[in-house]
Each structure stands twice: as structure tokens, then as C-alpha cells.
């Protein structure tokens, strides 16, 4: 959540952009009523604003899609180019599309943060693929990053500092981390963080298996059609679970 789970850089940042489409506008504001400041937008509103919504998803999908399509169409199975030549054109198409997206945003004076992050990830994967001559290495940085994020989340639970709680504090609790004194919220953030560990490990594990058996094109398909929906479902459930607890506590406070 990507802090939701820790923030994905590079390859995996695209997945976070699905949030706007899969989460209803849940009110995840703090339980406290003594705060006279103007309330923040809901958690999902803030995430949608940061991640770019549907357009961000499409823009981030294009470089990966270009790599997969060109590698398949120009390779042995269709046009029959040499493996190295097909890989070169796939890299050119992927990096070129990422550059074009950034250029369009610059021309329109729109934020380019996500485009830069995406280009950085694409560039690392492209460099590894070209250096080794293996298309599967295009996806290696994203796989390793996802496993790393799962490990960090697991450690945060072990040390009783669940990162999902910190993400909620920043996004929906005006930066306060006073949820440590709320036993019900603390337990919720602990098991939700574990849920993200499982989700990340599943997504990375599927891709790691395909990487190990050398299925480069299947990696791209899984990345688009399997990995992102798993992320979207985990994010939606997380938002719902937090909303359920905070709403119940608001009702209890009102009754009291």
C-alpha cells in the first residue's frame, strides 16, 4: 500500500494506482471528536489524488504491455527475429513509451512524479534484460522489491509497529499515531499488515516461479492480469476493515 504497503517505487508503483477504482469513498477519519481542525479528505480520496487514478494505471501499464507485445510479436513465435534483436526492440518500445508519457505530461504542465518513478523502474529492468540477454530479467527488480516489502512489513508486526497503522495515521488521522493507545485499532493494524505480507508474497511468489522456469512473456501477463487484481482486492478489504472499526468506535462514543 504500497504504506498501505510501503510505498512502491519503480515497477510496483503501478499497482497502487488501482485504488481509486476498487475502493468506495470510505470515511476513515479519526474517532476523536475534540479536534476543531477541518477534517482531512477520506483515506481513499487522498490515495486516489496521489496515485493518479485510472489515467495513472493506463500510463503505467503501457511500458510493460509494450515490452510483452513486442517481445512476443518480433520473437521466434511470430516474425522470427533473433532473440537479441526482438529483445532490443521490446526494450526500445518499453522505454520509449515511458519517455513519451513523461513528455506529454511535461507539455501539459501536469505532475510527472509517477512518470519519473515508472521510467526509473523500466530503465533498471531494461538494463538488466539487455545486459543478460534474457527478457525475464526485465521483471526481476519488481519481484525483488515486492519480496523486500513483504519482509519489512513482517518485521514491523514482529516489533509491534504495524506499518499499515502508520499509513492510516498519516493519511486519515492528521499525521497522529495515537492509535497505539487504541487496542482494537492496534489489533486490526497488526493482522491487516500480516494480510499484506501474504498478498505481497503471493504476487511475488507467482512471478518468481515463472522467472525460475524462464517464462518471460507469462511474467508480463501475470503482472497485468493477476498481480494487480490481488493488490486491488487486498487494498479494498483493508479499507473496509479499518472503516468498520472506526465507524463502530464513533457510534460507541456517540452513545456514551
Secondary structure as a PSIPRED ss2 file (coil, helix, strand):
# PSIPRED VFORMAT (PSIPRED V4.0)

   1 X C   1.000  0.000  0.000
   2 X C   1.000  0.000  0.000
   3 X C   1.000  0.000  0.000
   4 X C   1.000  0.000  0.000
   5 X C   1.000  0.000  0.000
   6 X C   1.000  0.000  0.000
   7 X C   1.000  0.000  0.000
   8 X C   1.000  0.000  0.000
   9 X C   1.000  0.000  0.000
  10 X H   0.000  1.000  0.000
  11 X H   0.000  1.000  0.000
  12 X H   0.000  1.000  0.000
  13 X H   0.000  1.000  0.000
  14 X H   0.000  1.000  0.000
  15 X H   0.000  1.000  0.000
  16 X H   0.000  1.000  0.000
  17 X C   1.000  0.000  0.000
  18 X C   1.000  0.000  0.000
  19 X H   0.000  1.000  0.000
  20 X H   0.000  1.000  0.000
  21 X H   0.000  1.000  0.000
  22 X H   0.000  1.000  0.000
  23 X C   1.000  0.000  0.000
  24 X C   1.000  0.000  0.000
  25 X C   1.000  0.000  0.000
  26 X C   1.000  0.000  0.000
  27 X C   1.000  0.000  0.000
  28 X C   1.000  0.000  0.000
  29 X C   1.000  0.000  0.000
  30 X C   1.000  0.000  0.000
  31 X C   1.000  0.000  0.000
  32 X C   1.000  0.000  0.000
  33 X C   1.000  0.000  0.000
  34 X C   1.000  0.000  0.000
  35 X C   1.000  0.000  0.000
  36 X C   1.000  0.000  0.000
  37 X C   1.000  0.000  0.000
  38 X C   1.000  0.000  0.000
  39 X C   1.000  0.000  0.000
  40 X C   1.000  0.000  0.000
  41 X C   1.000  0.000  0.000
  42 X C   1.000  0.000  0.000
  43 X H   0.000  1.000  0.000
  44 X H   0.000  1.000  0.000
  45 X H   0.000  1.000  0.000
  46 X H   0.000  1.000  0.000
  47 X H   0.000  1.000  0.000
  48 X H   0.000  1.000  0.000
  49 X H   0.000  1.000  0.000
  50 X H   0.000  1.000  0.000
  51 X H   0.000  1.000  0.000
  52 X C   1.000  0.000  0.000
  53 X H   0.000  1.000  0.000
  54 X H   0.000  1.000  0.000
  55 X H   0.000  1.000  0.000
  56 X H   0.000  1.000  0.000
  57 X H   0.000  1.000  0.000
  58 X H   0.000  1.000  0.000
  59 X H   0.000  1.000  0.000
  60 X H   0.000  1.000  0.000
  61 X H   0.000  1.000  0.000
  62 X H   0.000  1.000  0.000
  63 X H   0.000  1.000  0.000
  64 X H   0.000  1.000  0.000
  65 X H   0.000  1.000  0.000
  66 X H   0.000  1.000  0.000
  67 X H   0.000  1.000  0.000
  68 X H   0.000  1.000  0.000
  69 X H   0.000  1.000  0.000
  70 X H   0.000  1.000  0.000
  71 X H   0.000  1.000  0.000
  72 X H   0.000  1.000  0.000
  73 X H   0.000  1.000  0.000
  74 X H   0.000  1.000  0.000
  75 X C   1.000  0.000  0.000
  76 X C   1.000  0.000  0.000
  77 X C   1.000  0.000  0.000
  78 X C   1.000  0.000  0.000
  79 X C   1.000  0.000  0.000
  80 X C   1.000  0.000  0.000
  81 X C   1.000  0.000  0.000
  82 X C   1.000  0.000  0.000
  83 X H   0.000  1.000  0.000
  84 X H   0.000  1.000  0.000
  85 X H   0.000  1.000  0.000
  86 X H   0.000  1.000  0.000
  87 X H   0.000  1.000  0.000
  88 X H   0.000  1.000  0.000
  89 X H   0.000  1.000  0.000
  90 X H   0.000  1.000  0.000
  91 X H   0.000  1.000  0.000
  92 X H   0.000  1.000  0.000
  93 X H   0.000  1.000  0.000
  94 X H   0.000  1.000  0.000
  95 X H   0.000  1.000  0.000
  96 X H   0.000  1.000  0.000
  97 X H   0.000  1.000  0.000
  98 X H   0.000  1.000  0.000
  99 X H   0.000  1.000  0.000
 100 X H   0.000  1.000  0.000
 101 X H   0.000  1.000  0.000
 102 X H   0.000  1.000  0.000
 103 X H   0.000  1.000  0.000
 104 X H   0.000  1.000  0.000
 105 X H   0.000  1.000  0.000
 106 X H   0.000  1.000  0.000
 107 X H   0.000  1.000  0.000
 108 X C   1.000  0.000  0.000
 109 X C   1.000  0.000  0.000
 110 X C   1.000  0.000  0.000
 111 X C   1.000  0.000  0.000
 112 X C   1.000  0.000  0.000
 113 X H   0.000  1.000  0.000
 114 X H   0.000  1.000  0.000
 115 X H   0.000  1.000  0.000
 116 X H   0.000  1.000  0.000
 117 X H   0.000  1.000  0.000
 118 X H   0.000  1.000  0.000
 119 X H   0.000  1.000  0.000
 120 X H   0.000  1.000  0.000
 121 X H   0.000  1.000  0.000
 122 X H   0.000  1.000  0.000
 123 X H   0.000  1.000  0.000
 124 X H   0.000  1.000  0.000
 125 X H   0.000  1.000  0.000
 126 X H   0.000  1.000  0.000
 127 X H   0.000  1.000  0.000
 128 X H   0.000  1.000  0.000
 129 X H   0.000  1.000  0.000
 130 X H   0.000  1.000  0.000
 131 X H   0.000  1.000  0.000
 132 X H   0.000  1.000  0.000
 133 X C   1.000  0.000  0.000
 134 X C   1.000  0.000  0.000
 135 X H   0.000  1.000  0.000
 136 X H   0.000  1.000  0.000
 137 X H   0.000  1.000  0.000
 138 X H   0.000  1.000  0.000
 139 X C   1.000  0.000  0.000
 140 X H   0.000  1.000  0.000
 141 X H   0.000  1.000  0.000
 142 X H   0.000  1.000  0.000
 143 X H   0.000  1.000  0.000
 144 X H   0.000  1.000  0.000
 145 X H   0.000  1.000  0.000
 146 X H   0.000  1.000  0.000
 147 X H   0.000  1.000  0.000
 148 X H   0.000  1.000  0.000
 149 X H   0.000  1.000  0.000
 150 X H   0.000  1.000  0.000
 151 X H   0.000  1.000  0.000
 152 X H   0.000  1.000  0.000
 153 X H   0.000  1.000  0.000
 154 X H   0.000  1.000  0.000
 155 X H   0.000  1.000  0.000
 156 X H   0.000  1.000  0.000
 157 X H   0.000  1.000  0.000
 158 X H   0.000  1.000  0.000
 159 X C   1.000  0.000  0.000
 160 X C   1.000  0.000  0.000
 161 X C   1.000  0.000  0.000
 162 X C   1.000  0.000  0.000
 163 X H   0.000  1.000  0.000
 164 X H   0.000  1.000  0.000
 165 X H   0.000  1.000  0.000
 166 X H   0.000  1.000  0.000
 167 X H   0.000  1.000  0.000
 168 X H   0.000  1.000  0.000
 169 X H   0.000  1.000  0.000
 170 X H   0.000  1.000  0.000
 171 X H   0.000  1.000  0.000
 172 X H   0.000  1.000  0.000
 173 X C   1.000  0.000  0.000
 174 X C   1.000  0.000  0.000
 175 X C   1.000  0.000  0.000
 176 X C   1.000  0.000  0.000
 177 X C   1.000  0.000  0.000
 178 X H   0.000  1.000  0.000
 179 X H   0.000  1.000  0.000
 180 X H   0.000  1.000  0.000
 181 X H   0.000  1.000  0.000
 182 X C   1.000  0.000  0.000
 183 X H   0.000  1.000  0.000
 184 X H   0.000  1.000  0.000
 185 X H   0.000  1.000  0.000
 186 X H   0.000  1.000  0.000
 187 X H   0.000  1.000  0.000
 188 X H   0.000  1.000  0.000
 189 X H   0.000  1.000  0.000
 190 X H   0.000  1.000  0.000
 191 X H   0.000  1.000  0.000
 192 X H   0.000  1.000  0.000
 193 X H   0.000  1.000  0.000
 194 X H   0.000  1.000  0.000
 195 X H   0.000  1.000  0.000
 196 X H   0.000  1.000  0.000
 197 X H   0.000  1.000  0.000
 198 X H   0.000  1.000  0.000
 199 X H   0.000  1.000  0.000
 200 X H   0.000  1.000  0.000
 201 X H   0.000  1.000  0.000
 202 X H   0.000  1.000  0.000
 203 X H   0.000  1.000  0.000
 204 X H   0.000  1.000  0.000
 205 X H   0.000  1.000  0.000
 206 X H   0.000  1.000  0.000
 207 X H   0.000  1.000  0.000
 208 X H   0.000  1.000  0.000
 209 X H   0.000  1.000  0.000
 210 X H   0.000  1.000  0.000
 211 X H   0.000  1.000  0.000
 212 X H   0.000  1.000  0.000
 213 X C   1.000  0.000  0.000
 214 X C   1.000  0.000  0.000
 215 X C   1.000  0.000  0.000
 216 X H   0.000  1.000  0.000
 217 X H   0.000  1.000  0.000
 218 X H   0.000  1.000  0.000
 219 X H   0.000  1.000  0.000
 220 X H   0.000  1.000  0.000
 221 X H   0.000  1.000  0.000
 222 X H   0.000  1.000  0.000
 223 X H   0.000  1.000  0.000
 224 X H   0.000  1.000  0.000
 225 X H   0.000  1.000  0.000
 226 X H   0.000  1.000  0.000
 227 X H   0.000  1.000  0.000
 228 X H   0.000  1.000  0.000
 229 X H   0.000  1.000  0.000
 230 X H   0.000  1.000  0.000
 231 X H   0.000  1.000  0.000
 232 X H   0.000  1.000  0.000
 233 X H   0.000  1.000  0.000
 234 X H   0.000  1.000  0.000
 235 X H   0.000  1.000  0.000
 236 X H   0.000  1.000  0.000
 237 X H   0.000  1.000  0.000
 238 X H   0.000  1.000  0.000
 239 X H   0.000  1.000  0.000
 240 X H   0.000  1.000  0.000
 241 X H   0.000  1.000  0.000
 242 X H   0.000  1.000  0.000
 243 X H   0.000  1.000  0.000
 244 X H   0.000  1.000  0.000
 245 X H   0.000  1.000  0.000
 246 X H   0.000  1.000  0.000
 247 X H   0.000  1.000  0.000
 248 X H   0.000  1.000  0.000
 249 X H   0.000  1.000  0.000
 250 X H   0.000  1.000  0.000
 251 X H   0.000  1.000  0.000
 252 X H   0.000  1.000  0.000
 253 X H   0.000  1.000  0.000
 254 X H   0.000  1.000  0.000
 255 X H   0.000  1.000  0.000
 256 X C   1.000  0.000  0.000
